[in-house]
């Protein structure tokens, strides 16, 4: 049951993105509203996703990034907008900030590996997109930054290889406050 719902959600996002952005000159600018509106309309159409406890933001991000790739646009330049749209749409539909940020950022990292994108560049773009989205809907930027940085590093651990080092270094250099968040996390023992 849950797998079918996830597949429907991913395919819905992919279809909406490909249909809306095909032939668009500036995909990076247009993708935020397309993904945000897709997230909102998907959640309005069915509460099944939320009842099943599915990671809606992650599924939207996965489908949207795949859709951007299918129309031949630069996926890396769309990461920030896709994450921003998914987080905004989810939070505006009543979803929790932490779930939105962590799900969207982590999936962007996993998708980077699947789509052959630069994982460090993807991490920075995803964190920026999620924090901008949270600010826009009136959430807490400092908390969002911490949630996003942590989610990116945890997803990089799942990806394996040099991904963790690459993501850590990229975030330290590209995200204000990331260095402190990463250093504090290293000092705190894992539970």
WOPECOR-V643897 format. One record per residue. RES is the residue in three letters. PSI is psi in degrees with one decimal (999 if undefined). OMEGA is omega in whole degrees, 0 to 359 (* if undefined). D_CENTER is the distance of its C-alpha to the mean C-alpha in Angstrom with 1 decimal. Layout:
res=RES psi=PSI omega=OMEGA d_center=D_CENTER
res=RES psi=PSI omega=OMEGA d_center=D_CENTER
This chain:
res=UNK psi=-50.6 omega=182 d_center=23.8
res=UNK psi=-39.3 omega=180 d_center=20.2
res=UNK psi=-42.0 omega=178 d_center=19.7
res=UNK psi=-40.8 omega=179 d_center=21.0
res=UNK psi=-41.7 omega=179 d_center=18.8
res=UNK psi=-45.2 omega=178 d_center=15.6
res=UNK psi=-43.8 omega=178 d_center=17.1
res=UNK psi=-42.1 omega=181 d_center=18.0
res=UNK psi=-46.8 omega=179 d_center=14.6
res=UNK psi=-46.7 omega=181 d_center=13.0
res=UNK psi=-34.5 omega=177 d_center=16.2
res=UNK psi=-45.4 omega=179 d_center=16.2
res=UNK psi=-44.1 omega=180 d_center=12.9
res=UNK psi=-45.8 omega=180 d_center=14.1
res=UNK psi=-43.3 omega=180 d_center=17.5
res=UNK psi=-42.1 omega=181 d_center=16.6
res=UNK psi=-47.1 omega=181 d_center=14.8
res=UNK psi=-42.0 omega=180 d_center=17.7
res=UNK psi=-41.5 omega=184 d_center=20.3
res=UNK psi=-30.8 omega=187 d_center=19.1
res=UNK psi=-9.6 omega=180 d_center=18.4
res=UNK psi=124.8 omega=180 d_center=21.2
res=UNK psi=-2.2 omega=179 d_center=23.7
res=UNK psi=131.6 omega=182 d_center=21.6
res=UNK psi=-42.2 omega=184 d_center=22.5
res=UNK psi=79.6 omega=183 d_center=19.7
res=UNK psi=-42.5 omega=184 d_center=16.5
res=UNK psi=-37.1 omega=180 d_center=14.3
res=UNK psi=-38.0 omega=185 d_center=15.9
res=UNK psi=-25.2 omega=189 d_center=16.1
res=UNK psi=-30.2 omega=181 d_center=12.6
res=UNK psi=-52.8 omega=182 d_center=11.5
res=UNK psi=-38.6 omega=180 d_center=14.3
res=UNK psi=-47.4 omega=182 d_center=14.2
res=UNK psi=-42.5 omega=178 d_center=10.7
res=UNK psi=-49.1 omega=181 d_center=11.7
res=UNK psi=-36.0 omega=177 d_center=15.1
res=UNK psi=-43.5 omega=179 d_center=14.0
res=UNK psi=-48.8 omega=181 d_center=12.1
res=UNK psi=-47.9 omega=183 d_center=15.2
res=UNK psi=-35.0 omega=178 d_center=17.8
res=UNK psi=-44.1 omega=181 d_center=16.4
res=UNK psi=-30.6 omega=177 d_center=16.7
res=UNK psi=-39.9 omega=184 d_center=20.1
res=UNK psi=-38.7 omega=183 d_center=21.4
res=UNK psi=133.1 omega=175 d_center=21.0
res=UNK psi=0.2 omega=180 d_center=20.7
res=UNK psi=-41.7 omega=184 d_center=21.0
res=UNK psi=-46.2 omega=181 d_center=17.3
res=UNK psi=-42.0 omega=179 d_center=17.5
res=UNK psi=-37.3 omega=180 d_center=20.9
res=UNK psi=-6.5 omega=180 d_center=19.9
res=UNK psi=28.3 omega=181 d_center=17.3
res=UNK psi=153.0 omega=178 d_center=14.7
res=UNK psi=83.6 omega=184 d_center=11.0
res=UNK psi=-49.6 omega=180 d_center=10.4
res=UNK psi=-40.7 omega=180 d_center=6.8
res=UNK psi=-43.3 omega=180 d_center=6.2
res=UNK psi=-39.9 omega=178 d_center=9.1
res=UNK psi=-45.5 omega=180 d_center=8.2
res=UNK psi=-46.1 omega=180 d_center=5.3
res=UNK psi=-49.8 omega=180 d_center=8.1
res=UNK psi=-42.2 omega=182 d_center=10.8
res=UNK psi=-44.4 omega=180 d_center=9.8
res=UNK psi=-38.6 omega=176 d_center=9.4
res=UNK psi=-42.1 omega=179 d_center=12.6
res=UNK psi=-41.8 omega=178 d_center=14.2
res=UNK psi=-43.0 omega=178 d_center=13.8
res=UNK psi=-37.4 omega=182 d_center=15.4
res=UNK psi=-28.5 omega=179 d_center=18.1
res=UNK psi=2.7 omega=175 d_center=19.3
res=UNK psi=12.9 omega=179 d_center=19.8
res=UNK psi=164.7 omega=178 d_center=17.7
res=UNK psi=114.2 omega=182 d_center=16.1
res=UNK psi=-42.1 omega=183 d_center=12.6
res=UNK psi=-36.2 omega=180 d_center=12.2
res=UNK psi=-14.9 omega=180 d_center=13.2
res=UNK psi=-10.8 omega=185 d_center=10.7
res=UNK psi=-51.0 omega=183 d_center=7.4
res=UNK psi=-46.2 omega=181 d_center=7.8
res=UNK psi=-38.4 omega=179 d_center=8.9
res=UNK psi=-48.0 omega=180 d_center=6.6
res=UNK psi=-44.7 omega=180 d_center=3.7
res=UNK psi=-46.1 omega=180 d_center=7.2
res=UNK psi=-40.8 omega=180 d_center=8.6
res=UNK psi=-43.7 omega=180 d_center=6.7
res=UNK psi=-47.0 omega=179 d_center=7.2
res=UNK psi=-50.2 omega=182 d_center=10.6
res=UNK psi=-42.1 omega=181 d_center=11.7
res=UNK psi=-45.6 omega=180 d_center=11.2
res=UNK psi=-38.5 omega=178 d_center=13.0
res=UNK psi=-20.4 omega=178 d_center=15.5
res=UNK psi=7.1 omega=177 d_center=16.3
res=UNK psi=3.6 omega=179 d_center=17.2
res=UNK psi=157.6 omega=182 d_center=14.3
res=UNK psi=143.6 omega=180 d_center=14.2
res=UNK psi=-48.9 omega=184 d_center=12.3
res=UNK psi=-46.2 omega=180 d_center=12.0
res=UNK psi=-42.6 omega=181 d_center=10.7
res=UNK psi=-50.9 omega=184 d_center=8.0
res=UNK psi=-51.8 omega=183 d_center=6.9
res=UNK psi=-44.6 omega=181 d_center=7.6
res=UNK psi=-45.1 omega=183 d_center=6.4
res=UNK psi=-45.2 omega=181 d_center=2.6
res=UNK psi=-46.2 omega=181 d_center=3.7
res=UNK psi=-41.8 omega=180 d_center=6.4
res=UNK psi=-33.8 omega=177 d_center=5.6
res=UNK psi=-39.8 omega=178 d_center=4.8
res=UNK psi=-46.4 omega=179 d_center=8.0
res=UNK psi=-40.6 omega=179 d_center=9.7
res=UNK psi=-33.3 omega=178 d_center=9.4
res=UNK psi=-44.0 omega=179 d_center=10.7
res=UNK psi=-47.3 omega=181 d_center=13.6
res=UNK psi=-36.2 omega=185 d_center=14.2
res=UNK psi=1.8 omega=178 d_center=14.3
res=UNK psi=31.1 omega=180 d_center=16.2
res=UNK psi=162.5 omega=174 d_center=14.1
res=UNK psi=115.6 omega=188 d_center=15.0
res=UNK psi=-33.5 omega=178 d_center=12.9
res=UNK psi=-45.1 omega=178 d_center=14.0
res=UNK psi=-39.9 omega=178 d_center=13.2
res=UNK psi=-43.6 omega=181 d_center=9.6
res=UNK psi=-46.6 omega=180 d_center=9.3
res=UNK psi=-46.1 omega=180 d_center=11.0
res=UNK psi=-41.4 omega=181 d_center=9.2
res=UNK psi=-43.6 omega=179 d_center=5.7
res=UNK psi=-45.4 omega=179 d_center=8.1
res=UNK psi=-44.7 omega=180 d_center=10.0
res=UNK psi=-41.7 omega=181 d_center=7.8
res=UNK psi=-40.8 omega=180 d_center=7.0
res=UNK psi=-42.6 omega=177 d_center=10.7
res=UNK psi=-40.8 omega=180 d_center=12.0
res=UNK psi=-45.0 omega=181 d_center=10.6
res=UNK psi=-43.6 omega=178 d_center=12.3
res=UNK psi=-44.3 omega=183 d_center=15.3
res=UNK psi=-31.8 omega=179 d_center=15.7
res=UNK psi=8.3 omega=174 d_center=15.9
res=UNK psi=20.3 omega=178 d_center=18.2
res=UNK psi=-173.7 omega=184 d_center=16.4
res=UNK psi=110.4 omega=184 d_center=17.2
res=UNK psi=-40.7 omega=182 d_center=15.7
res=UNK psi=-44.3 omega=178 d_center=17.4
res=UNK psi=-41.0 omega=179 d_center=16.0
res=UNK psi=-40.1 omega=179 d_center=12.4
res=UNK psi=-45.5 omega=180 d_center=13.0
res=UNK psi=-45.1 omega=180 d_center=14.5
res=UNK psi=-42.1 omega=183 d_center=11.9
res=UNK psi=-44.3 omega=179 d_center=9.1
res=UNK psi=-45.6 omega=180 d_center=11.8
res=UNK psi=-43.7 omega=180 d_center=13.0
res=UNK psi=-40.6 omega=180 d_center=9.9
res=UNK psi=-43.9 omega=181 d_center=9.6
res=UNK psi=-43.5 omega=179 d_center=13.3
res=UNK psi=-40.4 omega=178 d_center=13.5
res=UNK psi=-36.6 omega=178 d_center=11.3
res=UNK psi=-34.9 omega=176 d_center=13.5
res=UNK psi=-40.1 omega=178 d_center=16.4
res=UNK psi=-40.1 omega=181 d_center=15.6
res=UNK psi=-38.5 omega=176 d_center=15.5
res=UNK psi=-171.3 omega=181 d_center=18.8
res=UNK psi=-139.8 omega=180 d_center=21.2
res=UNK psi=4.5 omega=186 d_center=20.7
res=UNK psi=-41.2 omega=183 d_center=16.9
res=UNK psi=-46.1 omega=180 d_center=17.3
res=UNK psi=-45.4 omega=180 d_center=19.8
res=UNK psi=-47.1 omega=181 d_center=17.9
res=UNK psi=-45.8 omega=179 d_center=14.7
res=UNK psi=-50.1 omega=182 d_center=17.1
res=UNK psi=-42.2 omega=179 d_center=19.2
res=UNK psi=-42.8 omega=180 d_center=16.6
res=UNK psi=-42.0 omega=178 d_center=15.1
res=UNK psi=-39.6 omega=183 d_center=18.8
res=UNK psi=-23.1 omega=188 d_center=19.7
res=UNK psi=-8.7 omega=183 d_center=16.9
res=UNK psi=121.1 omega=179 d_center=15.7
res=UNK psi=127.2 omega=179 d_center=18.6
res=UNK psi=-10.6 omega=183 d_center=19.3
res=UNK psi=-38.6 omega=182 d_center=17.3
res=UNK psi=-45.5 omega=180 d_center=20.6
res=UNK psi=-39.9 omega=179 d_center=22.0
res=UNK psi=-44.3 omega=181 d_center=19.2
res=UNK psi=-43.8 omega=179 d_center=19.4
res=UNK psi=-41.4 omega=179 d_center=23.1
res=UNK psi=-39.1 omega=180 d_center=23.3
res=UNK psi=-35.1 omega=180 d_center=21.2
res=UNK psi=-30.0 omega=181 d_center=23.6
res=UNK psi=-22.7 omega=181 d_center=26.5
res=UNK psi=122.0 omega=180 d_center=25.4
res=UNK psi=142.3 omega=179 d_center=26.5
res=UNK psi=145.4 omega=181 d_center=24.0
res=UNK psi=999 omega=* d_center=25.0
